[in-house]
Amino acid sequence: MVPAIRVLAFVLMGVLAGSAACAETVAETAARWGLIGVWRLDCSVPLSTSAPRLMFVVKNGQLFHDRDFGDRQDSSQVQSATIKPDGSLDLVVSFTALSQTRQFAFIKGGPDRKRAWYNRNVDTDEYTVVDGKFTANGNPTPWQFHCR
């Protein structure tokens, strides 16, 4: 019986070590989902507050969410990225310019289309988007397009 327990222990150690070795970075998870790159509501219009360029870029192995509103820009590190069983991508971003951390998820509408499914302030638990709709007016969140 003792040899069987040893074999089982070695098998479990191998499985656990293999799982740890296969763990993806935040940037790798985002890339696998298809998030890396430039996203806009309309890729052809000039930048503005209502038509920003939203970018997910890798810098020194870390994932950042860079935003360009034409007259101002900011860059915030993505703390975590998780692909959920339903295919959505859950992100936690520390927005230094806003002094807040937000958790939000995107759903896909094809390989080059995404939209926000939820968005909340981690510190206050206040949601601005729930089930793909803005809490302020009930309107659905718009599709964002991957600009090439």
N, CA, C and O atoms as a GROMACS GRO file, in nm:
protein
  592
    1MET      N    1   0.082  -0.120   0.000
    1MET     CA    2   0.000   0.000   0.000
    1MET      C    3   0.086   0.126   0.000
    1MET      O    4   0.052   0.224  -0.066
    2VAL      N    5   0.195   0.125   0.072
    2VAL     CA    6   0.283   0.241   0.076
    2VAL      C    7   0.338   0.275  -0.063
    2VAL      O    8   0.340   0.393  -0.098
    3PRO      N    9   0.381   0.178  -0.144
    3PRO     CA   10   0.428   0.214  -0.279
    3PRO      C   11   0.319   0.282  -0.362
    3PRO      O   12   0.348   0.373  -0.440
    4ALA      N   13   0.195   0.238  -0.347
    4ALA     CA   14   0.085   0.299  -0.422
    4ALA      C   15   0.065   0.444  -0.381
    4ALA      O   16   0.038   0.530  -0.465
    5ILE      N   17   0.079   0.471  -0.254
    5ILE     CA   18   0.064   0.609  -0.204
    5ILE      C   19   0.177   0.696  -0.259
    5ILE      O   20   0.155   0.810  -0.297
    6ARG      N   21   0.300   0.640  -0.262
    6ARG     CA   22   0.413   0.715  -0.317
    6ARG      C   23   0.391   0.748  -0.464
    6ARG      O   24   0.417   0.861  -0.507
    7VAL      N   25   0.344   0.650  -0.540
    7VAL     CA   26   0.318   0.673  -0.682
    7VAL      C   27   0.212   0.782  -0.699
    7VAL      O   28   0.228   0.872  -0.782
    8LEU      N   29   0.106   0.774  -0.621
    8LEU     CA   30  -0.001   0.874  -0.628
    8LEU      C   31   0.053   1.013  -0.591
    8LEU      O   32   0.017   1.112  -0.654
    9ALA      N   33   0.138   1.019  -0.489
    9ALA     CA   34   0.196   1.147  -0.448
    9ALA      C   35   0.281   1.206  -0.559
    9ALA      O   36   0.274   1.326  -0.586
   10PHE      N   37   0.363   1.122  -0.625
   10PHE     CA   38   0.446   1.171  -0.736
   10PHE      C   39   0.360   1.217  -0.853
   10PHE      O   40   0.391   1.318  -0.916
   11VAL      N   41   0.253   1.146  -0.882
   11VAL     CA   42   0.164   1.185  -0.990
   11VAL      C   43   0.100   1.320  -0.959
   11VAL      O   44   0.096   1.408  -1.045
   12LEU      N   45   0.051   1.336  -0.837
   12LEU     CA   46  -0.010   1.464  -0.798
   12LEU      C   47   0.090   1.578  -0.802
   12LEU      O   48   0.057   1.688  -0.847
   13MET      N   49   0.213   1.554  -0.758
   13MET     CA   50   0.315   1.659  -0.762
   13MET      C   51   0.344   1.698  -0.906
   13MET      O   52   0.362   1.816  -0.936
   14GLY      N   53   0.347   1.600  -0.996
   14GLY     CA   54   0.371   1.629  -1.137
   14GLY      C   55   0.259   1.711  -1.198
   14GLY      O   56   0.284   1.804  -1.275
   15VAL      N   57   0.136   1.677  -1.163
   15VAL     CA   58   0.020   1.751  -1.215
   15VAL      C   59   0.023   1.894  -1.164
   15VAL      O   60   0.003   1.988  -1.241
   16LEU      N   61   0.048   1.912  -1.035
   16LEU     CA   62   0.051   2.046  -0.978
   16LEU      C   63   0.167   2.127  -1.035
   16LEU      O   64   0.150   2.245  -1.065
   17ALA      N   65   0.283   2.066  -1.051
   17ALA     CA   66   0.397   2.139  -1.108
   17ALA      C   67   0.370   2.176  -1.253
   17ALA      O   68   0.406   2.285  -1.297
   18GLY      N   69   0.305   2.087  -1.327
   18GLY     CA   70   0.271   2.115  -1.465
   18GLY      C   71   0.172   2.229  -1.476
   18GLY      O   72   0.183   2.311  -1.567
   19SER      N   73   0.075   2.235  -1.386
   19SER     CA   74  -0.023   2.344  -1.386
   19SER      C   75   0.044   2.477  -1.360
   19SER      O   76   0.012   2.577  -1.425
   20ALA      N   77   0.136   2.480  -1.265
   20ALA     CA   78   0.205   2.605  -1.233
   20ALA      C   79   0.292   2.649  -1.350
   20ALA      O   80   0.300   2.768  -1.380
   21ALA      N   81   0.356   2.554  -1.416
   21ALA     CA   82   0.443   2.588  -1.528
   21ALA      C   83   0.363   2.641  -1.647
   21ALA      O   84   0.416   2.718  -1.727
   22CYS      N   85   0.238   2.600  -1.659
   22CYS     CA   86   0.155   2.640  -1.773
   22CYS      C   87   0.076   2.768  -1.746
   22CYS      O   88   0.003   2.813  -1.834
   23ALA      N   89   0.090   2.825  -1.629
   23ALA     CA   90   0.013   2.945  -1.596
   23ALA      C   91   0.048   3.058  -1.692
   23ALA      O   92   0.166   3.085  -1.718
   24GLU      N   93  -0.054   3.124  -1.743
   24GLU     CA   94  -0.035   3.234  -1.837
   24GLU      C   95  -0.016   3.364  -1.763
   24GLU      O   96  -0.066   3.382  -1.652
   25THR      N   97   0.055   3.456  -1.826
   25THR     CA   98   0.063   3.591  -1.774
   25THR      C   99  -0.065   3.665  -1.813
   25THR      O  100  -0.143   3.616  -1.895
   26VAL      N  101  -0.086   3.780  -1.755
   26VAL     CA  102  -0.201   3.864  -1.790
   26VAL      C  103  -0.196   3.897  -1.939
   26VAL      O  104  -0.299   3.890  -2.007
   27ALA      N  105  -0.079   3.933  -1.989
   27ALA     CA  106  -0.065   3.968  -2.131
   27ALA      C  107  -0.095   3.848  -2.221
   27ALA      O  108  -0.158   3.864  -2.325
   28GLU      N  109  -0.051   3.730  -2.182
   28GLU     CA  110  -0.076   3.610  -2.263
   28GLU      C  111  -0.224   3.577  -2.268
   28GLU      O  112  -0.276   3.539  -2.373
   29THR      N  113  -0.293   3.591  -2.155
   29THR     CA  114  -0.437   3.564  -2.151
   29THR      C  115  -0.511   3.663  -2.242
   29THR      O  116  -0.598   3.624  -2.320
   30ALA      N  117  -0.475   3.791  -2.232
   30ALA     CA  118  -0.539   3.893  -2.316
   30ALA      C  119  -0.513   3.867  -2.464
   30ALA      O  120  -0.603   3.883  -2.546
   31ALA      N  121  -0.391   3.827  -2.497
   31ALA     CA  122  -0.358   3.799  -2.636
   31ALA      C  123  -0.436   3.677  -2.687
   31ALA      O  124  -0.485   3.677  -2.800
   32ARG      N  125  -0.448   3.575  -2.604
   32ARG     CA  126  -0.522   3.455  -2.645
   32ARG      C  127  -0.668   3.488  -2.672
   32ARG      O  128  -0.728   3.431  -2.762
   33TRP      N  129  -0.726   3.580  -2.595
   33TRP     CA  130  -0.866   3.620  -2.614
   33TRP      C  131  -0.882   3.709  -2.738
   33TRP      O  132  -0.991   3.718  -2.794
   34GLY      N  133  -0.773   3.776  -2.779
   34GLY     CA  134  -0.779   3.866  -2.895
   34GLY      C  135  -0.791   4.012  -2.858
   34GLY      O  136  -0.837   4.093  -2.939
   35LEU      N  137  -0.750   4.048  -2.736
   35LEU     CA  138  -0.768   4.186  -2.689
   35LEU      C  139  -0.659   4.282  -2.734
   35LEU      O  140  -0.686   4.401  -2.748
   36ILE      N  141  -0.538   4.234  -2.756
   36ILE     CA  142  -0.426   4.323  -2.785
   36ILE      C  143  -0.452   4.403  -2.913
   36ILE      O  144  -0.493   4.349  -3.015
   37GLY      N  145  -0.428   4.533  -2.903
   37GLY     CA  146  -0.443   4.620  -3.020
   37GLY      C  147  -0.528   4.742  -2.989
   37GLY      O  148  -0.553   4.776  -2.873
   38VAL      N  149  -0.573   4.807  -3.095
   38VAL     CA  150  -0.650   4.932  -3.087
   38VAL      C  151  -0.798   4.900  -3.108
   38VAL      O  152  -0.834   4.827  -3.200
   39TRP      N  153  -0.882   4.957  -3.021
   39TRP     CA  154  -1.027   4.939  -3.028
   39TRP      C  155  -1.094   5.076  -3.030
   39TRP      O  156  -1.056   5.166  -2.956
   40ARG      N  157  -1.196   5.090  -3.117
   40ARG     CA  158  -1.270   5.216  -3.125
   40ARG      C  159  -1.414   5.187  -3.162
   40ARG      O  160  -1.447   5.080  -3.214
   41LEU      N  161  -1.501   5.284  -3.133
   41LEU     CA  162  -1.641   5.272  -3.176
   41LEU      C  163  -1.650   5.284  -3.327
   41LEU      O  164  -1.733   5.219  -3.390
   42ASP      N  165  -1.564   5.369  -3.386
   42ASP     CA  166  -1.557   5.387  -3.531
   42ASP      C  167  -1.411   5.420  -3.564
   42ASP      O  168  -1.361   5.525  -3.525
   43CYS      N  169  -1.345   5.330  -3.634
   43CYS     CA  170  -1.202   5.345  -3.662
   43CYS      C  171  -1.171   5.462  -3.755
   43CYS      O  172  -1.055   5.502  -3.765
   44SER      N  173  -1.272   5.517  -3.824
   44SER     CA  174  -1.247   5.619  -3.926
   44SER      C  175  -1.266   5.762  -3.877
   44SER      O  176  -1.232   5.855  -3.951
   45VAL      N  177  -1.318   5.783  -3.757
   45VAL     CA  178  -1.345   5.920  -3.711
   45VAL      C  179  -1.227   5.975  -3.632
   45VAL      O  180  -1.150   5.898  -3.575
   46PRO      N  181  -1.212   6.110  -3.628
   46PRO     CA  182  -1.104   6.171  -3.549
   46PRO      C  183  -1.120   6.140  -3.400
   46PRO      O  184  -1.231   6.117  -3.351
   47LEU      N  185  -1.009   6.140  -3.330
   47LEU     CA  186  -1.011   6.116  -3.185
   47LEU      C  187  -1.083   6.230  -3.114
   47LEU      O  188  -1.071   6.346  -3.152
   48SER      N  189  -1.158   6.194  -3.010
   48SER     CA  190  -1.224   6.293  -2.926
   48SER      C  191  -1.266   6.223  -2.797
   48SER      O  192  -1.248   6.103  -2.781
   49THR      N  193  -1.321   6.301  -2.705
   49THR     CA  194  -1.370   6.244  -2.580
   49THR      C  195  -1.477   6.140  -2.606
   49THR      O  196  -1.483   6.038  -2.536
   50SER      N  197  -1.561   6.163  -2.705
   50SER     CA  198  -1.669   6.068  -2.736
   50SER      C  199  -1.626   5.959  -2.835
   50SER      O  200  -1.699   5.864  -2.859
   51ALA      N  201  -1.506   5.974  -2.892
   51ALA     CA  202  -1.455   5.874  -2.987
   51ALA      C  203  -1.307   5.847  -2.959
   51ALA      O  204  -1.222   5.873  -3.044
   52PRO      N  205  -1.276   5.793  -2.839
   52PRO     CA  206  -1.136   5.770  -2.803
   52PRO      C  207  -1.076   5.648  -2.873
   52PRO      O  208  -1.147   5.564  -2.928
   53ARG      N  209  -0.946   5.642  -2.868
   53ARG     CA  210  -0.871   5.523  -2.910
   53ARG      C  211  -0.838   5.447  -2.781
   53ARG      O  212  -0.767   5.499  -2.695
   54LEU      N  213  -0.889   5.326  -2.770
   54LEU     CA  214  -0.865   5.242  -2.652
   54LEU      C  215  -0.770   5.130  -2.691
   54LEU      O  216  -0.802   5.048  -2.778
   55MET      N  217  -0.655   5.127  -2.628
   55MET     CA  218  -0.552   5.032  -2.668
   55MET      C  219  -0.516   4.939  -2.552
   55MET      O  220  -0.516   4.978  -2.436
   56PHE      N  221  -0.487   4.817  -2.588
   56PHE     CA  222  -0.434   4.720  -2.493
   56PHE      C  223  -0.299   4.679  -2.549
   56PHE      O  224  -0.291   4.615  -2.654
   57VAL      N  225  -0.192   4.716  -2.478
   57VAL     CA  226  -0.056   4.698  -2.527
   57VAL      C  227   0.030   4.631  -2.420
   57VAL      O  228   0.005   4.643  -2.300
   58VAL      N  229   0.131   4.559  -2.468
   58VAL     CA  230   0.225   4.492  -2.378
   58VAL      C  231   0.353   4.575  -2.374
   58VAL      O  232   0.413   4.605  -2.476
   59LYS      N  233   0.392   4.612  -2.252
   59LYS     CA  234   0.515   4.689  -2.229
   59LYS      C  235   0.597   4.613  -2.126
   59LYS      O  236   0.554   4.592  -2.013
   60ASN      N  237   0.716   4.572  -2.166
   60ASN     CA  238   0.804   4.495  -2.077
   60ASN      C  239   0.734   4.375  -2.014
   60ASN      O  240   0.753   4.345  -1.897
   61GLY      N  241   0.654   4.308  -2.093
   61GLY     CA  242   0.586   4.187  -2.047
   61GLY      C  243   0.459   4.211  -1.969
   61GLY      O  244   0.390   4.115  -1.933
   62GLN      N  245   0.426   4.336  -1.941
   62GLN     CA  246   0.306   4.371  -1.864
   62GLN      C  247   0.199   4.427  -1.958
   62GLN      O  248   0.230   4.495  -2.056
   63LEU      N  249   0.073   4.399  -1.927
   63LEU     CA  250  -0.037   4.450  -2.009
   63LEU      C  251  -0.083   4.585  -1.956
   63LEU      O  252  -0.102   4.602  -1.836
   64PHE      N  253  -0.101   4.680  -2.049
   64PHE     CA  254  -0.149   4.814  -2.014
   64PHE      C  255  -0.270   4.848  -2.098
   64PHE      O  256  -0.283   4.806  -2.213
   65HIS      N  257  -0.359   4.927  -2.038
   65HIS     CA  258  -0.474   4.982  -2.109
   65HIS      C  259  -0.443   5.130  -2.130
   65HIS      O  260  -0.450   5.210  -2.037
   66ASP      N  261  -0.410   5.166  -2.254
   66ASP     CA  262  -0.377   5.304  -2.289
   66ASP      C  263  -0.497   5.366  -2.357
   66ASP      O  264  -0.558   5.306  -2.446
   67ARG      N  265  -0.531   5.488  -2.314
   67ARG     CA  266  -0.646   5.558  -2.371
   67ARG      C  267  -0.600   5.691  -2.429
   67ARG      O  268  -0.522   5.763  -2.367
   68ASP      N  269  -0.650   5.722  -2.549
   68ASP     CA  270  -0.617   5.848  -2.616
   68ASP      C  271  -0.747   5.916  -2.656
   68ASP      O  272  -0.822   5.866  -2.740
   69PHE      N  273  -0.773   6.031  -2.594
   69PHE     CA  274  -0.894   6.107  -2.619
   69PHE      C  275  -0.869   6.226  -2.713
   69PHE      O  276  -0.954   6.313  -2.728
   70GLY      N  277  -0.752   6.228  -2.774
   70GLY     CA  278  -0.717   6.339  -2.863
   70GLY      C  279  -0.646   6.450  -2.789
   70GLY      O  280  -0.534   6.486  -2.826
   71ASP      N  281  -0.708   6.504  -2.685
   71ASP     CA  282  -0.648   6.613  -2.608
   71ASP      C  283  -0.582   6.565  -2.479
   71ASP      O  284  -0.516   6.643  -2.411
   72ARG      N  285  -0.600   6.438  -2.445
   72ARG     CA  286  -0.536   6.382  -2.326
   72ARG      C  287  -0.523   6.231  -2.341
   72ARG      O  288  -0.603   6.166  -2.409
   73GLN      N  289  -0.421   6.179  -2.277
   73GLN     CA  290  -0.395   6.036  -2.280
   73GLN      C  291  -0.365   5.987  -2.140
   73GLN      O  292  -0.324   6.065  -2.053
   74ASP      N  293  -0.386   5.857  -2.118
   74ASP     CA  294  -0.342   5.795  -1.993
   74ASP      C  295  -0.307   5.650  -2.020
   74ASP      O  296  -0.344   5.592  -2.122
   75SER      N  297  -0.236   5.592  -1.926
   75SER     CA  298  -0.192   5.454  -1.936
   75SER      C  299  -0.207   5.389  -1.799
   75SER      O  300  -0.159   5.442  -1.699
   76SER      N  301  -0.274   5.274  -1.794
   76SER     CA  302  -0.302   5.206  -1.668
   76SER      C  303  -0.271   5.058  -1.680
   76SER      O  304  -0.302   4.994  -1.780
   77GLN      N  305  -0.209   5.004  -1.577
   77GLN     CA  306  -0.172   4.863  -1.580
   77GLN      C  307  -0.293   4.773  -1.556
   77GLN      O  308  -0.375   4.799  -1.468
   78VAL      N  309  -0.301   4.667  -1.634
   78VAL     CA  310  -0.405   4.566  -1.616
   78VAL      C  311  -0.352   4.467  -1.511
   78VAL      O  312  -0.249   4.403  -1.531
   79GLN      N  313  -0.425   4.456  -1.401
   79GLN     CA  314  -0.380   4.372  -1.288
   79GLN      C  315  -0.409   4.224  -1.310
   79GLN      O  316  -0.331   4.138  -1.270
   80SER      N  317  -0.523   4.195  -1.374
   80SER     CA  318  -0.558   4.055  -1.399
   80SER      C  319  -0.644   4.044  -1.524
   80SER      O  320  -0.714   4.138  -1.562
   81ALA      N  321  -0.638   3.928  -1.585
   81ALA     CA  322  -0.719   3.897  -1.703
   81ALA      C  323  -0.757   3.750  -1.693
   81ALA      O  324  -0.672   3.662  -1.680
   82THR      N  325  -0.887   3.724  -1.700
   82THR     CA  326  -0.938   3.588  -1.687
   82THR      C  327  -1.041   3.562  -1.795
   82THR      O  328  -1.137   3.639  -1.809
   83ILE      N  329  -1.023   3.456  -1.870
   83ILE     CA  330  -1.124   3.415  -1.967
   83ILE      C  331  -1.223   3.327  -1.892
   83ILE      O  332  -1.186   3.222  -1.838
   84LYS      N  333  -1.348   3.370  -1.889
   84LYS     CA  334  -1.453   3.298  -1.816
   84LYS      C  335  -1.508   3.182  -1.899
   84LYS      O  336  -1.490   3.180  -2.020
   85PRO      N  337  -1.574   3.087  -1.834
   85PRO     CA  338  -1.631   2.973  -1.908
   85PRO      C  339  -1.728   3.014  -2.020
   85PRO      O  340  -1.742   2.942  -2.118
   86ASP      N  341  -1.794   3.130  -2.005
   86ASP     CA  342  -1.887   3.175  -2.110
   86ASP      C  343  -1.816   3.244  -2.226
   86ASP      O  344  -1.880   3.289  -2.321
   87GLY      N  345  -1.681   3.253  -2.219
   87GLY     CA  346  -1.603   3.315  -2.326
   87GLY      C  347  -1.574   3.463  -2.305
   87GLY      O  348  -1.499   3.522  -2.382
   88SER      N  349  -1.634   3.524  -2.203
   88SER     CA  350  -1.607   3.665  -2.176
   88SER      C  351  -1.467   3.681  -2.116
   88SER      O  352  -1.410   3.585  -2.063
   89LEU      N  353  -1.414   3.802  -2.124
   89LEU     CA  354  -1.284   3.833  -2.066
   89LEU      C  355  -1.303   3.930  -1.951
   89LEU      O  356  -1.352   4.041  -1.971
   90ASP      N  357  -1.264   3.888  -1.832
   90ASP     CA  358  -1.274   3.970  -1.711
   90ASP      C  359  -1.138   4.036  -1.688
   90ASP      O  360  -1.035   3.969  -1.686
   91LEU      N  361  -1.139   4.169  -1.671
   91LEU     CA  362  -1.017   4.244  -1.646
   91LEU      C  363  -1.029   4.325  -1.518
   91LEU      O  364  -1.138   4.369  -1.481
   92VAL      N  365  -0.917   4.343  -1.451
   92VAL     CA  366  -0.908   4.437  -1.339
   92VAL      C  367  -0.797   4.534  -1.375
   92VAL      O  368  -0.682   4.495  -1.399
   93VAL      N  369  -0.832   4.663  -1.380
   93VAL     CA  370  -0.738   4.767  -1.422
   93VAL      C  371  -0.728   4.872  -1.312
   93VAL      O  372  -0.828   4.920  -1.260
   94SER      N  373  -0.605   4.906  -1.279
   94SER     CA  374  -0.579   5.012  -1.182
   94SER      C  375  -0.560   5.142  -1.260
   94SER      O  376  -0.454   5.167  -1.316
   95PHE      N  377  -0.667   5.225  -1.262
   95PHE     CA  378  -0.662   5.352  -1.335
   95PHE      C  379  -0.599   5.457  -1.245
   95PHE      O  380  -0.666   5.515  -1.159
   96THR      N  381  -0.471   5.483  -1.265
   96THR     CA  382  -0.400   5.579  -1.180
   96THR      C  383  -0.454   5.720  -1.201
   96THR      O  384  -0.462   5.797  -1.105
   97ALA      N  385  -0.491   5.756  -1.324
   97ALA     CA  386  -0.543   5.890  -1.352
   97ALA      C  387  -0.676   5.914  -1.281
   97ALA      O  388  -0.710   6.028  -1.249
   98LEU      N  389  -0.752   5.808  -1.257
   98LEU     CA  390  -0.882   5.820  -1.191
   98LEU      C  391  -0.875   5.787  -1.042
   98LEU      O  392  -0.972   5.805  -0.969
   99SER      N  393  -0.760   5.739  -0.998
   99SER     CA  394  -0.742   5.694  -0.859
   99SER      C  395  -0.846   5.590  -0.820
   99SER      O  396  -0.904   5.595  -0.711
  100GLN      N  397  -0.869   5.495  -0.910
  100GLN     CA  398  -0.962   5.387  -0.878
  100GLN      C  399  -0.926   5.261  -0.955
  100GLN      O  400  -0.858   5.266  -1.058
  101THR      N  401  -0.971   5.151  -0.903
  101THR     CA  402  -0.953   5.022  -0.969
  101THR      C  403  -1.089   4.976  -1.016
  101THR      O  404  -1.187   4.980  -0.942
  102ARG      N  405  -1.094   4.932  -1.142
  102ARG     CA  406  -1.221   4.889  -1.201
  102ARG      C  407  -1.208   4.746  -1.249
  102ARG      O  408  -1.103   4.703  -1.297
  103GLN      N  409  -1.318   4.673  -1.236
  103GLN     CA  410  -1.329   4.538  -1.288
  103GLN      C  411  -1.437   4.543  -1.396
  103GLN      O  412  -1.547   4.592  -1.373
  104PHE      N  413  -1.402   4.491  -1.513
  104PHE     CA  414  -1.502   4.491  -1.620
  104PHE      C  415  -1.480   4.368  -1.707
  104PHE      O  416  -1.375   4.304  -1.703
  105ALA      N  417  -1.582   4.337  -1.784
  105ALA     CA  418  -1.574   4.222  -1.874
  105ALA      C  419  -1.619   4.263  -2.013
  105ALA      O  420  -1.704   4.350  -2.030
  106PHE      N  421  -1.559   4.197  -2.111
  106PHE     CA  422  -1.597   4.213  -2.249
  106PHE      C  423  -1.654   4.082  -2.301
  106PHE      O  424  -1.612   3.974  -2.260
  107ILE      N  425  -1.749   4.095  -2.392
  107ILE     CA  426  -1.796   3.979  -2.467
  107ILE      C  427  -1.762   4.004  -2.613
  107ILE      O  428  -1.748   4.118  -2.656
  108LYS      N  429  -1.750   3.897  -2.689
  108LYS     CA  430  -1.717   3.907  -2.831
  108LYS      C  431  -1.842   3.902  -2.916
  108LYS      O  432  -1.941   3.837  -2.881
  109GLY      N  433  -1.836   3.971  -3.028
  109GLY     CA  434  -1.939   3.963  -3.130
  109GLY      C  435  -1.872   3.929  -3.262
  109GLY      O  436  -1.900   3.990  -3.365
  110GLY      N  437  -1.782   3.833  -3.257
  110GLY     CA  438  -1.698   3.798  -3.371
  110GLY      C  439  -1.553   3.828  -3.335
  110GLY      O  440  -1.526   3.878  -3.226
  111PRO      N  441  -1.459   3.798  -3.424
  111PRO     CA  442  -1.318   3.814  -3.391
  111PRO      C  443  -1.273   3.960  -3.375
  111PRO      O  444  -1.173   3.985  -3.306
  112ASP      N  445  -1.342   4.055  -3.435
  112ASP     CA  446  -1.299   4.194  -3.431
  112ASP      C  447  -1.402   4.289  -3.370
  112ASP      O  448  -1.403   4.408  -3.399
  113ARG      N  449  -1.488   4.235  -3.284
  113ARG     CA  450  -1.591   4.316  -3.218
  113ARG      C  451  -1.604   4.274  -3.074
  113ARG      O  452  -1.607   4.155  -3.042
  114LYS      N  453  -1.611   4.374  -2.983
  114LYS     CA  454  -1.632   4.345  -2.842
  114LYS      C  455  -1.717   4.455  -2.782
  114LYS      O  456  -1.727   4.565  -2.837
  115ARG      N  457  -1.779   4.423  -2.669
  115ARG     CA  458  -1.852   4.526  -2.595
  115ARG      C  459  -1.846   4.495  -2.447
  115ARG      O  460  -1.825   4.380  -2.407
  116ALA      N  461  -1.864   4.598  -2.367
  116ALA     CA  462  -1.861   4.582  -2.221
  116ALA      C  463  -1.985   4.509  -2.173
  116ALA      O  464  -2.096   4.541  -2.214
  117TRP      N  465  -1.965   4.411  -2.087
  117TRP     CA  466  -2.077   4.337  -2.031
  117TRP      C  467  -2.106   4.382  -1.888
  117TRP      O  468  -2.222   4.389  -1.847
  118TYR      N  469  -2.002   4.413  -1.813
  118TYR     CA  470  -2.019   4.478  -1.682
  118TYR      C  471  -1.897   4.563  -1.655
  118TYR      O  472  -1.791   4.543  -1.713
  119ASN      N  473  -1.915   4.659  -1.564
  119ASN     CA  474  -1.807   4.750  -1.527
  119ASN      C  475  -1.838   4.800  -1.387
  119ASN      O  476  -1.946   4.856  -1.362
  120ARG      N  477  -1.744   4.781  -1.295
  120ARG     CA  478  -1.767   4.824  -1.157
  120ARG      C  479  -1.641   4.881  -1.095
  120ARG      O  480  -1.530   4.843  -1.130
  121ASN      N  481  -1.661   4.972  -1.002
  121ASN     CA  482  -1.555   5.026  -0.920
  121ASN      C  483  -1.529   4.924  -0.810
  121ASN      O  484  -1.618   4.893  -0.731
  122VAL      N  485  -1.409   4.870  -0.803
  122VAL     CA  486  -1.376   4.766  -0.706
  122VAL      C  487  -1.388   4.817  -0.563
  122VAL      O  488  -1.430   4.743  -0.475
  123ASP      N  489  -1.352   4.943  -0.540
  123ASP     CA  490  -1.353   4.999  -0.404
  123ASP      C  491  -1.493   5.026  -0.351
  123ASP      O  492  -1.519   5.005  -0.232
  124THR      N  493  -1.583   5.071  -0.437
  124THR     CA  494  -1.718   5.108  -0.391
  124THR      C  495  -1.824   5.006  -0.430
  124THR      O  496  -1.936   5.011  -0.379
  125ASP      N  497  -1.790   4.913  -0.518
  125ASP     CA  498  -1.883   4.813  -0.572
  125ASP      C  499  -1.996   4.878  -0.653
  125ASP      O  500  -2.102   4.818  -0.671
  126GLU      N  501  -1.973   5.001  -0.700
  126GLU     CA  502  -2.072   5.070  -0.783
  126GLU      C  503  -2.055   5.027  -0.929
  126GLU      O  504  -1.945   5.034  -0.985
  127TYR      N  505  -2.164   4.982  -0.988
  127TYR     CA  506  -2.163   4.938  -1.128
  127TYR      C  507  -2.208   5.052  -1.219
  127TYR      O  508  -2.301   5.125  -1.188
  128THR      N  509  -2.138   5.064  -1.333
  128THR     CA  510  -2.182   5.157  -1.437
  128THR      C  511  -2.241   5.080  -1.556
  128THR      O  512  -2.313   5.137  -1.637
  129VAL      N  513  -2.208   4.950  -1.564
  129VAL     CA  514  -2.263   4.862  -1.668
  129VAL      C  515  -2.300   4.729  -1.602
  129VAL      O  516  -2.221   4.671  -1.528
  130VAL      N  517  -2.422   4.682  -1.631
  130VAL     CA  518  -2.468   4.551  -1.582
  130VAL      C  519  -2.539   4.481  -1.698
  130VAL      O  520  -2.625   4.539  -1.764
  131ASP      N  521  -2.502   4.356  -1.723
  131ASP     CA  522  -2.563   4.277  -1.830
  131ASP      C  523  -2.564   4.349  -1.964
  131ASP      O  524  -2.661   4.342  -2.040
  132GLY      N  525  -2.454   4.420  -1.993
  132GLY     CA  526  -2.440   4.486  -2.122
  132GLY      C  527  -2.519   4.615  -2.136
  132GLY      O  528  -2.535   4.665  -2.247
  133LYS      N  529  -2.570   4.669  -2.025
  133LYS     CA  530  -2.647   4.794  -2.030
  133LYS      C  531  -2.593   4.894  -1.929
  133LYS      O  532  -2.554   4.857  -1.818
  134PHE      N  533  -2.592   5.021  -1.970
  134PHE     CA  534  -2.549   5.127  -1.879
  134PHE      C  535  -2.652   5.142  -1.767
  134PHE      O  536  -2.772   5.145  -1.792
  135THR      N  537  -2.605   5.150  -1.643
  135THR     CA  538  -2.697   5.164  -1.530
  135THR      C  539  -2.764   5.301  -1.529
  135THR      O  540  -2.874   5.315  -1.475
  136ALA      N  541  -2.700   5.402  -1.586
  136ALA     CA  542  -2.754   5.538  -1.584
  136ALA      C  543  -2.879   5.552  -1.670
  136ALA      O  544  -2.970   5.628  -1.635
  137ASN      N  545  -2.886   5.480  -1.784
  137ASN     CA  546  -2.999   5.501  -1.874
  137ASN      C  547  -3.059   5.373  -1.933
  137ASN      O  548  -3.160   5.378  -2.003
  138GLY      N  549  -2.997   5.258  -1.904
  138GLY     CA  550  -3.050   5.132  -1.956
  138GLY      C  551  -3.015   5.101  -2.100
  138GLY      O  552  -3.054   4.997  -2.152
  139ASN      N  553  -2.942   5.191  -2.165
  139ASN     CA  554  -2.902   5.167  -2.304
  139ASN      C  555  -2.795   5.058  -2.312
  139ASN      O  556  -2.713   5.045  -2.222
  140PRO      N  557  -2.797   4.980  -2.419
  140PRO     CA  558  -2.693   4.878  -2.435
  140PRO      C  559  -2.558   4.943  -2.463
  140PRO      O  560  -2.550   5.050  -2.523
  141THR      N  561  -2.452   4.877  -2.417
  141THR     CA  562  -2.318   4.926  -2.445
  141THR      C  563  -2.289   4.909  -2.595
  141THR      O  564  -2.334   4.812  -2.655
  142PRO      N  565  -2.216   5.002  -2.653
  142PRO     CA  566  -2.189   4.992  -2.798
  142PRO      C  567  -2.079   4.890  -2.827
  142PRO      O  568  -1.995   4.859  -2.743
  143TRP      N  569  -2.083   4.841  -2.950
  143TRP     CA  570  -1.975   4.753  -2.996
  143TRP      C  571  -1.851   4.836  -3.023
  143TRP      O  572  -1.859   4.947  -3.077
  144GLN      N  573  -1.737   4.783  -2.987
  144GLN     CA  574  -1.609   4.842  -3.020
  144GLN      C  575  -1.544   4.753  -3.125
  144GLN      O  576  -1.559   4.630  -3.121
  145PHE      N  577  -1.473   4.815  -3.219
  145PHE     CA  578  -1.414   4.743  -3.331
  145PHE      C  579  -1.262   4.744  -3.322
  145PHE      O  580  -1.202   4.844  -3.284
  146HIS      N  581  -1.203   4.631  -3.356
  146HIS     CA  582  -1.057   4.618  -3.356
  146HIS      C  583  -1.005   4.687  -3.482
  146HIS      O  584  -1.026   4.638  -3.593
  147CYS      N  585  -0.939   4.800  -3.465
  147CYS     CA  586  -0.889   4.878  -3.578
  147CYS      C  587  -0.755   4.821  -3.623
  147CYS      O  588  -0.666   4.798  -3.541
  148ARG      N  589  -0.741   4.800  -3.750
  148ARG     CA  590  -0.617   4.740  -3.806
  148ARG      C  591  -0.534   4.844  -3.876
  148ARG      O  592  -0.428   4.813  -3.929
   0.00000   0.00000   0.00000
